[in-house]
Amino acid sequence: MSGWPRYPPCASGTCTDVVCCAHGHKLRWPELLGKNGEAAKATIEKENPAVTAEILTPGRVGPPNFCCNRVFVIVDTHGNVTNIPTIG
């Protein structure tokens, strides 16, 4: 498969780890730590068009299932990224 369908729905095939999801696209965005969440979402979706970035605000928890076509962008109360956005 050359890529994943846009999220939702969750897509992972037989993948259970980030490396399996690659398909030649970027998997992690450490350079976005501390950046604005909306800008981070736009960057992620531009650099890996096979994923949908979903912003998680304080107190919001994403579903625990592993998805190759989803990236959670966890932000603080100021809307800045607090964790390295990673596929899964």
N, CA, C and O atoms as a MOPAC input file, in Angstrom:
PM7 MOZYME 1SCF
protein

 N      0.84500 1    -1.17900 1     0.00000 1
 C      0.00000 1     0.00000 1     0.00000 1
 C      0.89000 1     1.24100 1     0.00000 1
 O      1.83900 1     1.30600 1     0.78100 1
 N      0.61500 1     2.21200 1    -0.84100 1
 C      1.44000 1     3.39700 1    -0.94500 1
 C      1.11100 1     4.43100 1     0.12200 1
 O      1.89600 1     5.35900 1     0.31700 1
 N      0.01500 1     4.31700 1     0.80300 1
 C     -0.36600 1     5.26900 1     1.83500 1
 C     -1.63300 1     4.83500 1     2.52400 1
 O     -2.23200 1     3.81200 1     2.19200 1
 N     -2.03000 1     5.63900 1     3.49600 1
 C     -3.22100 1     5.32500 1     4.27400 1
 C     -4.34200 1     6.27700 1     3.86600 1
 O     -4.07600 1     7.38500 1     3.40000 1
 N     -5.59400 1     5.85200 1     4.03900 1
 C     -6.70000 1     6.78000 1     3.79700 1
 C     -6.68900 1     7.85300 1     4.88800 1
 O     -6.13700 1     7.62600 1     5.96400 1
 N     -7.28000 1     8.99600 1     4.63200 1
 C     -7.34100 1    10.05200 1     5.64600 1
 C     -8.14600 1     9.57300 1     6.84800 1
 O     -9.12100 1     8.83600 1     6.70000 1
 N     -7.73100 1     9.99800 1     8.03700 1
 C     -8.41300 1     9.69100 1     9.28600 1
 C     -9.58900 1    10.64100 1     9.45500 1
 O     -9.46500 1    11.80600 1     9.07600 1
 N    -10.71600 1    10.21600 1     9.99800 1
 C    -11.12300 1     8.85500 1    10.26900 1
 C    -11.57700 1     8.12800 1     9.01600 1
 O    -11.87300 1     8.78900 1     8.02000 1
 N    -11.64500 1     6.86000 1     9.01200 1
 C    -11.46000 1     5.94900 1    10.12700 1
 C     -9.98200 1     5.65000 1    10.36200 1
 O     -9.11700 1     5.96400 1     9.54500 1
 N     -9.73400 1     5.03400 1    11.50500 1
 C     -8.39600 1     4.60800 1    11.86300 1
 C     -7.91700 1     3.54600 1    10.87500 1
 O     -8.65200 1     2.61900 1    10.53700 1
 N     -6.66700 1     3.69900 1    10.41600 1
 C     -6.08600 1     2.70400 1     9.50500 1
 C     -4.67900 1     2.35700 1     9.97000 1
 O     -3.87100 1     3.24500 1    10.24300 1
 N     -4.39300 1     1.08200 1    10.05800 1
 C     -3.06200 1     0.62200 1    10.44600 1
 C     -2.67900 1    -0.68400 1     9.78500 1
 O     -1.51600 1    -1.08200 1     9.84200 1
 N     -3.62700 1    -1.35800 1     9.16100 1
 C     -3.30800 1    -2.66000 1     8.58000 1
 C     -2.77400 1    -3.57000 1     9.66700 1
 O     -3.41500 1    -3.75600 1    10.70100 1
 N     -1.59800 1    -4.13600 1     9.43500 1
 C     -0.97800 1    -5.01600 1    10.43500 1
 C      0.05900 1    -4.27600 1    11.26900 1
 O      0.73800 1    -4.89900 1    12.08500 1
 N      0.20100 1    -2.97400 1    11.08900 1
 C      1.19400 1    -2.18500 1    11.83000 1
 C      0.82100 1    -2.04000 1    13.30100 1
 O     -0.33700 1    -1.82100 1    13.65400 1
 N      1.83400 1    -2.16900 1    14.13900 1
 C      1.65100 1    -1.95000 1    15.56900 1
 C      2.69800 1    -0.98700 1    16.11900 1
 O      2.74500 1    -0.74800 1    17.32600 1
 N      3.54900 1    -0.42600 1    15.23400 1
 C      4.53600 1     0.55200 1    15.67600 1
 C      4.70400 1     1.63500 1    14.61400 1
 O      4.29200 1     1.46600 1    13.46600 1
 N      5.30700 1     2.73300 1    15.00800 1
 C      5.44200 1     3.90700 1    14.15500 1
 C      6.23000 1     3.61600 1    12.88100 1
 O      5.84600 1     4.07500 1    11.80500 1
 N      7.31500 1     2.87000 1    12.98200 1
 C      8.17900 1     2.60600 1    11.83200 1
 C      7.41100 1     1.89000 1    10.72600 1
 O      7.62800 1     2.16900 1     9.54600 1
 N      6.54500 1     1.00000 1    11.07800 1
 C      5.74200 1     0.25200 1    10.10800 1
 C      4.83800 1     1.18200 1     9.30100 1
 O      4.47200 1     0.86300 1     8.17000 1
 N      4.47700 1     2.32800 1     9.87600 1
 C      3.54800 1     3.26800 1     9.23900 1
 C      4.19700 1     4.15300 1     8.18000 1
 O      3.48500 1     4.83000 1     7.43700 1
 N      5.49500 1     4.16800 1     8.09000 1
 C      6.23700 1     5.17100 1     7.32500 1
 C      5.77200 1     5.38400 1     5.89200 1
 O      5.37300 1     6.49400 1     5.54200 1
 N      5.81200 1     4.37100 1     5.06800 1
 C      5.46800 1     4.50500 1     3.64900 1
 C      6.18500 1     5.69000 1     3.01000 1
 O      5.64200 1     6.34800 1     2.12300 1
 N      7.41000 1     5.95700 1     3.46600 1
 C      8.20800 1     7.03200 1     2.88800 1
 C      7.88400 1     8.42300 1     3.39500 1
 O      8.44100 1     9.40000 1     2.89600 1
 N      6.99500 1     8.54000 1     4.38000 1
 C      6.62000 1     9.84500 1     4.92600 1
 C      7.23400 1    10.06000 1     6.30100 1
 O      7.69100 1     9.11500 1     6.94600 1
 N      7.23800 1    11.29800 1     6.73600 1
 C      7.73500 1    11.67300 1     8.06100 1
 C      6.83800 1    11.08200 1     9.14100 1
 O      5.62400 1    10.98000 1     8.96500 1
 N      7.45100 1    10.69000 1    10.26900 1
 C      6.73600 1    10.01600 1    11.35400 1
 C      6.63800 1    10.82600 1    12.63800 1
 O      5.67700 1    10.68100 1    13.39300 1
 N      7.64200 1    11.69000 1    12.89300 1
 C      7.72500 1    12.46100 1    14.14500 1
 C      8.10100 1    13.90100 1    13.81800 1
 O      8.75000 1    14.17400 1    12.80800 1
 N      7.68300 1    14.81800 1    14.68900 1
 C      7.94700 1    16.23300 1    14.48500 1
 C      8.47200 1    16.87400 1    15.76600 1
 O      7.76600 1    17.68700 1    16.36200 1
 N      9.69200 1    16.53800 1    16.21500 1
 C     10.23400 1    17.13100 1    17.45300 1
 C     10.44400 1    18.64000 1    17.34500 1
 O     10.43300 1    19.34100 1    18.35700 1
 N     10.63200 1    19.13900 1    16.13500 1
 C     10.86600 1    20.57000 1    15.94000 1
 C      9.62400 1    21.42200 1    16.22900 1
 O      9.71300 1    22.64900 1    16.27100 1
 N      8.46900 1    20.78100 1    16.42900 1
 C      7.23800 1    21.51800 1    16.68200 1
 C      6.95200 1    21.73600 1    18.16800 1
 O      5.98100 1    22.40900 1    18.51700 1
 N      7.78100 1    21.18000 1    19.03800 1
 C      7.60400 1    21.39400 1    20.48200 1
 C      7.61800 1    22.88800 1    20.77800 1
 O      8.51900 1    23.60300 1    20.34000 1
 N      6.63100 1    23.35400 1    21.51400 1
 C      6.54600 1    24.75900 1    21.89200 1
 C      5.91300 1    25.65300 1    20.84000 1
 O      5.65200 1    26.82500 1    21.11200 1
 N      5.66200 1    25.13700 1    19.65500 1
 C      5.05400 1    25.92100 1    18.57200 1
 C      3.53500 1    25.97400 1    18.73700 1
 O      2.95900 1    25.19300 1    19.49400 1
 N      2.90600 1    26.88000 1    18.04000 1
 C      1.45600 1    26.99600 1    18.04700 1
 C      0.83100 1    25.70900 1    17.49800 1
 O      1.28600 1    25.18600 1    16.48100 1
 N     -0.19900 1    25.20100 1    18.16000 1
 C     -0.83000 1    23.94200 1    17.77100 1
 C     -1.45000 1    23.95300 1    16.38600 1
 O     -1.32600 1    22.97400 1    15.65100 1
 N     -2.11100 1    25.03300 1    16.01600 1
 C     -2.73400 1    25.11800 1    14.68800 1
 C     -1.66800 1    25.12400 1    13.59600 1
 O     -1.83100 1    24.48600 1    12.55600 1
 N     -0.57000 1    25.85200 1    13.84200 1
 C      0.53500 1    25.87600 1    12.87200 1
 C      1.17700 1    24.49800 1    12.78100 1
 O      1.55500 1    24.05700 1    11.69500 1
 N      1.30200 1    23.81300 1    13.92600 1
 C      1.87000 1    22.46800 1    13.94400 1
 C      0.99300 1    21.51000 1    13.14900 1
 O      1.50300 1    20.69300 1    12.38200 1
 N     -0.30900 1    21.60200 1    13.32500 1
 C     -1.25000 1    20.75400 1    12.58200 1
 C     -1.05300 1    20.95300 1    11.08300 1
 O     -0.97800 1    19.98000 1    10.33300 1
 N     -0.96900 1    22.19600 1    10.64500 1
 C     -0.79000 1    22.49800 1     9.22400 1
 C      0.53200 1    21.93900 1     8.70200 1
 O      0.58000 1    21.39800 1     7.59800 1
 N      1.59900 1    22.06600 1     9.48400 1
 C      2.91600 1    21.55000 1     9.08900 1
 C      2.88400 1    20.04100 1     8.94000 1
 O      3.37000 1    19.49700 1     7.94900 1
 N      2.31200 1    19.36600 1     9.92900 1
 C      2.24900 1    17.89500 1     9.91300 1
 C      1.48800 1    17.40800 1     8.68700 1
 O      1.95500 1    16.51200 1     7.98400 1
 N      0.33400 1    17.98400 1     8.42800 1
 C     -0.48900 1    17.53600 1     7.30900 1
 C      0.13500 1    17.88800 1     5.95500 1
 O     -0.14200 1    17.22600 1     4.95400 1
 N      0.96700 1    18.91700 1     5.92200 1
 C      1.68500 1    19.26100 1     4.68800 1
 C      2.84300 1    18.28100 1     4.46400 1
 O      3.06000 1    17.81300 1     3.34600 1
 N      3.58500 1    17.97500 1     5.53700 1
 C      4.75500 1    17.11100 1     5.41800 1
 C      4.40000 1    15.63600 1     5.28100 1
 O      5.19000 1    14.86000 1     4.74400 1
 N      3.23500 1    15.24200 1     5.75500 1
 C      2.77200 1    13.86000 1     5.59800 1
 C      1.28900 1    13.88500 1     5.25900 1
 O      0.44300 1    13.83300 1     6.15200 1
 N      0.97300 1    13.96500 1     3.97300 1
 C     -0.43000 1    14.05200 1     3.56700 1
 C     -1.25200 1    12.79400 1     3.84200 1
 O     -2.46200 1    12.79000 1     3.61600 1
 N     -0.61400 1    11.73000 1     4.32500 1
 C     -1.33400 1    10.49500 1     4.64300 1
 C     -1.94600 1    10.52900 1     6.04000 1
 O     -2.64600 1     9.59200 1     6.42300 1
 N     -1.69400 1    11.60000 1     6.81700 1
 C     -2.22200 1    11.65900 1     8.18200 1
 C     -3.14600 1    12.84800 1     8.37900 1
 O     -3.12300 1    13.82400 1     7.62900 1
 N     -3.95800 1    12.72600 1     9.41400 1
 C     -4.75200 1    13.83600 1     9.90500 1
 C     -4.21900 1    14.15500 1    11.28900 1
 O     -4.12300 1    13.27300 1    12.14200 1
 N     -3.87300 1    15.41300 1    11.51300 1
 C     -3.41900 1    15.85000 1    12.83600 1
 C     -4.62300 1    16.33700 1    13.62100 1
 O     -5.42500 1    17.13000 1    13.12800 1
 N     -4.73900 1    15.85500 1    14.83700 1
 C     -5.87000 1    16.21100 1    15.69900 1
 C     -5.33300 1    16.89000 1    16.95300 1
 O     -4.52500 1    16.31000 1    17.67800 1
 N     -5.77300 1    18.10100 1    17.20400 1
 C     -5.31000 1    18.85600 1    18.37100 1
 C     -6.06400 1    18.39400 1    19.61000 1
 O     -7.29200 1    18.30100 1    19.61700 1
 N     -5.29200 1    18.10600 1    20.66200 1
 C     -5.87200 1    17.71600 1    21.95400 1
 C     -5.57000 1    18.81700 1    22.95900 1
 O     -4.41100 1    19.04700 1    23.30200 1
 N     -6.60200 1    19.49100 1    23.42600 1
 C     -6.46700 1    20.55200 1    24.40700 1
 C     -6.41200 1    19.95300 1    25.81600 1
 O     -6.76700 1    18.78900 1    26.00200 1
 N     -5.97100 1    20.73200 1    26.80600 1
 C     -5.87800 1    20.20100 1    28.17300 1
 C     -7.18900 1    19.56900 1    28.63400 1
 O     -8.27000 1    20.12900 1    28.45300 1
 N     -7.06300 1    18.40500 1    29.22300 1
 C     -8.21000 1    17.66000 1    29.71700 1
 C     -8.85500 1    16.75200 1    28.69200 1
 O     -9.71000 1    15.93400 1    29.03300 1
 N     -8.45300 1    16.88800 1    27.43500 1
 C     -9.02100 1    16.04400 1    26.37200 1
 C     -8.06800 1    14.87800 1    26.10700 1
 O     -6.85900 1    15.07600 1    25.98800 1
 N     -8.60500 1    13.68400 1    26.01500 1
 C     -7.80400 1    12.48400 1    25.77500 1
 C     -8.27700 1    11.82700 1    24.49400 1
 O     -9.47600 1    11.64000 1    24.28800 1
 N     -7.33100 1    11.47800 1    23.63400 1
 C     -7.68400 1    10.79800 1    22.39200 1
 C     -7.92000 1     9.31900 1    22.64200 1
 O     -7.55000 1     8.79800 1    23.69400 1
 N     -8.53100 1     8.64600 1    21.68800 1
 C     -8.75000 1     7.20700 1    21.83000 1
 C     -7.41700 1     6.47200 1    21.87000 1
 O     -6.44400 1     6.91900 1    21.26400 1
 N     -7.36800 1     5.35300 1    22.57400 1
 C     -6.10300 1     4.63500 1    22.76200 1
 C     -5.67900 1     3.76500 1    21.57400 1
 O     -4.58300 1     3.20500 1    21.59100 1
 N     -6.51400 1     3.64200 1    20.55400 1
 C     -6.15000 1     2.75600 1    19.44500 1
 C     -4.99900 1     3.35800 1    18.62200 1
 O     -4.87800 1     4.57700 1    18.50800 1
 N     -4.17100 1     2.49500 1    18.05900 1
 C     -3.01300 1     2.90000 1    17.25500 1
 C     -3.44700 1     3.07600 1    15.81300 1
 O     -4.00700 1     2.15900 1    15.21300 1
 N     -3.19000 1     4.25600 1    15.24900 1
 C     -3.59400 1     4.55400 1    13.86600 1
 C     -2.41300 1     5.12400 1    13.09100 1
 O     -1.78700 1     6.08700 1    13.53600 1
 N     -2.10500 1     4.54900 1    11.95100 1
 C     -1.02900 1     5.05000 1    11.09700 1
 C     -1.41100 1     6.34700 1    10.38000 1
 O     -0.54800 1     7.01700 1     9.81200 1
 N     -2.66100 1     6.69400 1    10.40200 1
 C     -3.11300 1     7.87900 1     9.67600 1
 C     -3.57600 1     9.00000 1    10.61200 1
 O     -4.35600 1     9.86400 1    10.21200 1
 N     -3.08900 1     8.98200 1    11.87100 1
 C     -3.48100 1    10.00000 1    12.84500 1
 C     -2.27100 1    10.43500 1    13.65700 1
 O     -1.42100 1     9.62300 1    14.02400 1
 N     -2.21300 1    11.74100 1    13.92800 1
 C     -1.19600 1    12.30600 1    14.80900 1
 C     -1.91900 1    13.19700 1    15.81100 1
 O     -2.66000 1    14.09800 1    15.41700 1
 N     -1.70900 1    12.95500 1    17.09700 1
 C     -2.26800 1    13.84500 1    18.10700 1
 C     -1.28800 1    14.98100 1    18.34600 1
 O     -0.09100 1    14.75100 1    18.52400 1
 N     -1.79300 1    16.20300 1    18.35100 1
 C     -1.00600 1    17.38800 1    18.67400 1
 C     -1.52100 1    17.85300 1    20.03200 1
 O     -2.59500 1    18.44600 1    20.13700 1
 N     -0.73700 1    17.57400 1    21.06500 1
 C     -1.15100 1    17.89400 1    22.43200 1
 C     -0.66500 1    19.29700 1    22.76800 1
 O      0.52400 1    19.60000 1    22.66600 1
 N     -1.60800 1    20.15000 1    23.17000 1
 C     -1.27400 1    21.54400 1    23.45200 1
 C     -1.60600 1    21.91700 1    24.89500 1
 O     -2.39600 1    21.25400 1    25.56700 1
 N     -0.97200 1    23.00700 1    25.35100 1
 C     -1.24300 1    23.53200 1    26.69200 1
 C     -2.36700 1    24.56900 1    26.63000 1
 O     -2.99800 1    24.74300 1    25.58700 1
 N     -2.61200 1    25.24700 1    27.73400 1
 C     -3.69900 1    26.22500 1    27.79600 1
 C     -3.46000 1    27.43600 1    26.88800 1
 O     -4.39200 1    28.19000 1    26.60800 1
 N     -2.23900 1    27.62600 1    26.43500 1
 C     -1.91300 1    28.72300 1    25.52500 1
 C     -1.93600 1    28.26400 1    24.05700 1
 O     -1.67400 1    29.06000 1    23.15500 1
 N     -2.25300 1    26.97200 1    23.81900 1
 C     -2.32200 1    26.45100 1    22.45500 1
 C     -0.99100 1    26.05200 1    21.87200 1
 O     -0.86700 1    25.89200 1    20.65800 1
 N      0.03400 1    25.88400 1    22.74100 1
 C      1.36700 1    25.49900 1    22.26700 1
 C      1.63000 1    24.01100 1    22.47800 1
 O      1.18900 1    23.43600 1    23.47300 1
 N      2.33300 1    23.40000 1    21.56100 1
 C      2.60500 1    21.95600 1    21.56400 1
 C      3.47300 1    21.57700 1    22.76300 1
 O      4.51600 1    22.18700 1    23.00200 1
 N      3.03000 1    20.55500 1    23.51900 1
 C      3.74300 1    20.12300 1    24.72400 1
 C      4.41700 1    18.76500 1    24.61000 1
 O      5.28000 1    18.43300 1    25.42200 1
 N      4.03500 1    17.97700 1    23.61000 1
 C      4.62600 1    16.65200 1    23.40000 1
 C      5.03000 1    16.54100 1    21.93800 1
 O      4.44400 1    17.19600 1    21.07500 1
 N      6.02700 1    15.71600 1    21.66100 1
 C      6.45900 1    15.52800 1    20.27600 1
 C      5.34200 1    14.83400 1    19.49700 1
 O      4.99100 1    13.69700 1    19.81100 1
 N      4.78200 1    15.50000 1    18.49100 1
 C      3.75000 1    14.86100 1    17.68600 1
 C      4.34900 1    13.65100 1    16.93400 1
 O      5.37300 1    13.76700 1    16.26000 1
 N      3.69000 1    12.50600 1    17.06700 1
 C      4.15200 1    11.25500 1    16.48700 1
 C      2.96400 1    10.48000 1    15.95300 1
 O      1.89600 1    10.47100 1    16.56500 1
 N      3.14300 1     9.83900 1    14.83000 1
 C      2.08000 1     8.98900 1    14.27800 1
 C      1.69600 1     7.93200 1    15.29700 1
 O      2.54200 1     7.44800 1    16.04900 1
 N      0.42700 1     7.57600 1    15.32100 1
 C     -0.00800 1     6.49600 1    16.18500 1
 C     -1.29300 1     6.82100 1    16.86800 1
 O     -1.80400 1     6.01000 1    17.64000 1

